[in-house]
Amino acid sequence: MSVRTGDRGEQKLQVLNKARELKEYSLGLVRNEKVFPKSTRWLYASPIAQEVRRAVVAIRHANSINVTMTEEYVARRLAQDKAYAHLEALFDLVDDAYQARYISDDRCEFWAGNIDGVQKLLKGWMKSDRERYRVYVPADPGKPPKIVEL
């Protein structure tokens, strides 16, 4: 039996699945010599590959932290923030490739839309965590608790 579209909820941690799809798409483009010739790989393709990988790793890292105390919440939030920062950097790198005319308007728009979609899911996850773990959210955000290495 199928579920009506209006009754469907978001799949838990859909951000990880979408981030993996973004990584697969991005790595496919940077490997394509018709898009990024070998002579430009170190300047355009390599940084894109690094940022998208770092974003996915940060998301996986955040997801691996089981929150049972404030320090773990803070560590999880920092990993989420790091993932968001890598996605922002990826936006800039895609724009660089677009400005250098390695990717078309349509491809740039599609790619940026994918990045934006992952960012929105990530922000939703962060908001959900803040509500879910509200007892662990530091009282004074200006002075977070000492972070314990996990």
C-alpha positions as a Markdown table, in Angstrom:
| # | Residue | x | y | z |
|---|---|---|---|---|
| 1 | Met | 0.0 | 0.0 | 0.0 |
| 2 | Ser | 1.4 | 3.4 | -0.9 |
| 3 | Val | 1.4 | 6.5 | 1.2 |
| 4 | Arg | -0.2 | 9.7 | -0.1 |
| 5 | Thr | 2.2 | 12.4 | -1.1 |
| 6 | Gly | 0.9 | 14.8 | 1.6 |
| 7 | Asp | 1.3 | 12.2 | 4.3 |
| 8 | Arg | 4.9 | 11.4 | 3.6 |
| 9 | Gly | 7.5 | 12.5 | 6.0 |
| 10 | Glu | 11.1 | 13.3 | 5.3 |
| 11 | Gln | 13.3 | 10.2 | 5.3 |
| 12 | Lys | 15.5 | 10.2 | 8.4 |
| 13 | Leu | 18.9 | 11.8 | 7.6 |
| 14 | Gln | 18.0 | 12.4 | 3.9 |
| 15 | Val | 20.8 | 14.9 | 3.9 |
| 16 | Leu | 23.4 | 12.1 | 3.9 |
| 17 | Asn | 21.8 | 10.5 | 0.9 |
| 18 | Lys | 21.5 | 13.8 | -1.0 |
| 19 | Ala | 25.1 | 14.6 | -0.1 |
| 20 | Arg | 26.3 | 11.3 | -1.5 |
| 21 | Glu | 24.3 | 12.0 | -4.7 |
| 22 | Leu | 26.0 | 15.4 | -4.9 |
| 23 | Lys | 29.4 | 13.8 | -4.4 |
| 24 | Glu | 28.7 | 11.2 | -7.1 |
| 25 | Tyr | 27.5 | 13.9 | -9.6 |
| 26 | Ser | 30.5 | 16.2 | -8.7 |
| 27 | Leu | 33.1 | 13.5 | -9.0 |
| 28 | Gly | 31.6 | 12.4 | -12.3 |
| 29 | Leu | 32.0 | 15.9 | -13.7 |
| 30 | Val | 35.5 | 16.5 | -12.5 |
| 31 | Arg | 36.6 | 13.2 | -14.0 |
| 32 | Asn | 35.1 | 14.1 | -17.4 |
| 33 | Glu | 37.8 | 15.4 | -19.7 |
| 34 | Lys | 35.2 | 17.1 | -21.9 |
| 35 | Val | 34.2 | 19.2 | -18.9 |
| 36 | Phe | 37.5 | 19.7 | -17.1 |
| 37 | Pro | 40.5 | 19.1 | -19.4 |
| 38 | Lys | 43.6 | 17.5 | -17.8 |
| 39 | Ser | 45.5 | 20.8 | -18.0 |
| 40 | Thr | 43.0 | 22.4 | -15.6 |
| 41 | Arg | 42.4 | 19.6 | -13.2 |
| 42 | Trp | 44.7 | 20.9 | -10.4 |
| 43 | Leu | 43.2 | 24.3 | -10.6 |
| 44 | Tyr | 39.4 | 23.5 | -10.9 |
| 45 | Ala | 38.6 | 19.8 | -10.6 |
| 46 | Ser | 40.8 | 18.8 | -7.6 |
| 47 | Pro | 39.5 | 21.5 | -5.2 |
| 48 | Ile | 35.9 | 20.7 | -6.1 |
| 49 | Ala | 36.5 | 17.0 | -5.4 |
| 50 | Gln | 38.2 | 17.8 | -2.1 |
| 51 | Glu | 35.4 | 20.1 | -0.9 |
| 52 | Val | 32.6 | 17.7 | -1.8 |
| 53 | Arg | 34.3 | 14.8 | -0.1 |
| 54 | Arg | 35.0 | 16.9 | 3.0 |
| 55 | Ala | 31.3 | 17.9 | 3.2 |
| 56 | Val | 30.2 | 14.3 | 3.0 |
| 57 | Val | 32.8 | 13.2 | 5.6 |
| 58 | Ala | 31.7 | 16.0 | 8.0 |
| 59 | Ile | 28.1 | 14.9 | 7.6 |
| 60 | Arg | 29.0 | 11.3 | 8.3 |
| 61 | His | 31.1 | 12.4 | 11.2 |
| 62 | Ala | 28.2 | 14.4 | 12.7 |
| 63 | Asn | 25.8 | 11.5 | 12.2 |
| 64 | Ser | 28.2 | 9.1 | 14.0 |
| 65 | Ile | 28.1 | 11.2 | 17.2 |
| 66 | Asn | 25.5 | 9.8 | 19.7 |
| 67 | Val | 24.5 | 12.7 | 21.8 |
| 68 | Thr | 24.2 | 11.9 | 25.5 |
| 69 | Met | 25.9 | 15.0 | 27.0 |
| 70 | Thr | 26.5 | 18.7 | 26.1 |
| 71 | Glu | 30.0 | 18.1 | 24.8 |
| 72 | Glu | 28.8 | 15.5 | 22.3 |
| 73 | Tyr | 26.0 | 17.9 | 21.1 |
| 74 | Val | 28.6 | 20.6 | 20.6 |
| 75 | Ala | 30.9 | 18.2 | 18.7 |
| 76 | Arg | 28.0 | 17.1 | 16.5 |
| 77 | Arg | 27.0 | 20.7 | 15.8 |
| 78 | Leu | 30.6 | 21.7 | 15.0 |
| 79 | Ala | 30.7 | 18.8 | 12.4 |
| 80 | Gln | 27.5 | 20.0 | 11.0 |
| 81 | Asp | 28.8 | 23.5 | 10.8 |
| 82 | Lys | 31.9 | 22.3 | 9.1 |
| 83 | Ala | 29.8 | 20.4 | 6.5 |
| 84 | Tyr | 27.9 | 23.6 | 5.8 |
| 85 | Ala | 31.1 | 25.6 | 5.4 |
| 86 | His | 32.4 | 23.0 | 2.9 |
| 87 | Leu | 29.2 | 23.3 | 0.9 |
| 88 | Glu | 29.6 | 27.0 | 0.8 |
| 89 | Ala | 33.1 | 26.7 | -0.5 |
| 90 | Leu | 31.8 | 24.3 | -3.1 |
| 91 | Phe | 29.4 | 26.9 | -4.3 |
| 92 | Asp | 32.4 | 29.3 | -4.8 |
| 93 | Leu | 34.4 | 26.6 | -6.7 |
| 94 | Val | 31.5 | 25.8 | -9.0 |
| 95 | Asp | 31.1 | 29.5 | -9.7 |
| 96 | Asp | 34.8 | 29.7 | -10.5 |
| 97 | Ala | 34.4 | 26.8 | -13.0 |
| 98 | Tyr | 31.4 | 28.6 | -14.5 |
| 99 | Gln | 33.2 | 31.9 | -14.8 |
| 100 | Ala | 36.1 | 30.1 | -16.5 |
| 101 | Arg | 33.5 | 28.7 | -18.9 |
| 102 | Tyr | 34.2 | 25.0 | -18.1 |
| 103 | Ile | 30.5 | 24.4 | -17.2 |
| 104 | Ser | 27.4 | 25.7 | -18.9 |
| 105 | Asp | 24.6 | 27.8 | -17.5 |
| 106 | Asp | 22.3 | 24.8 | -17.2 |
| 107 | Arg | 24.9 | 22.6 | -15.6 |
| 108 | Cys | 25.9 | 25.4 | -13.1 |
| 109 | Glu | 22.3 | 26.0 | -12.2 |
| 110 | Phe | 21.6 | 22.3 | -11.7 |
| 111 | Trp | 24.8 | 21.8 | -9.7 |
| 112 | Ala | 24.1 | 24.8 | -7.5 |
| 113 | Gly | 20.6 | 23.6 | -7.0 |
| 114 | Asn | 21.9 | 20.3 | -5.7 |
| 115 | Ile | 24.3 | 22.1 | -3.3 |
| 116 | Asp | 21.5 | 24.3 | -2.1 |
| 117 | Gly | 19.2 | 21.3 | -1.6 |
| 118 | Val | 21.8 | 19.6 | 0.6 |
| 119 | Gln | 22.3 | 22.8 | 2.6 |
| 120 | Lys | 18.6 | 23.1 | 3.2 |
| 121 | Leu | 18.4 | 19.6 | 4.5 |
| 122 | Leu | 21.5 | 20.1 | 6.6 |
| 123 | Lys | 19.9 | 23.2 | 8.2 |
| 124 | Gly | 16.8 | 21.3 | 8.8 |
| 125 | Trp | 18.8 | 18.5 | 10.5 |
| 126 | Met | 20.6 | 21.1 | 12.6 |
| 127 | Lys | 17.3 | 22.6 | 13.7 |
| 128 | Ser | 15.9 | 19.2 | 14.5 |
| 129 | Asp | 18.9 | 18.4 | 16.6 |
| 130 | Arg | 18.6 | 21.7 | 18.5 |
| 131 | Glu | 15.0 | 20.8 | 19.4 |
| 132 | Arg | 15.7 | 17.1 | 20.0 |
| 133 | Tyr | 18.8 | 17.7 | 22.2 |
| 134 | Arg | 17.6 | 21.0 | 23.8 |
| 135 | Val | 18.7 | 19.8 | 27.3 |
| 136 | Tyr | 22.3 | 19.6 | 25.9 |
| 137 | Val | 22.3 | 22.9 | 24.1 |
| 138 | Pro | 24.8 | 25.2 | 25.9 |
| 139 | Ala | 23.0 | 27.9 | 27.9 |
| 140 | Asp | 25.5 | 30.6 | 26.9 |
| 141 | Pro | 26.2 | 30.1 | 23.1 |
| 142 | Gly | 29.0 | 32.7 | 23.5 |
| 143 | Lys | 30.8 | 30.4 | 25.8 |
| 144 | Pro | 30.5 | 26.7 | 24.7 |
| 145 | Pro | 31.6 | 24.0 | 27.1 |
| 146 | Lys | 35.0 | 22.4 | 26.7 |
| 147 | Ile | 35.1 | 20.0 | 23.9 |
| 148 | Val | 36.1 | 16.4 | 24.7 |
| 149 | Glu | 37.8 | 14.4 | 22.0 |
| 150 | Leu | 35.6 | 11.4 | 21.1 |
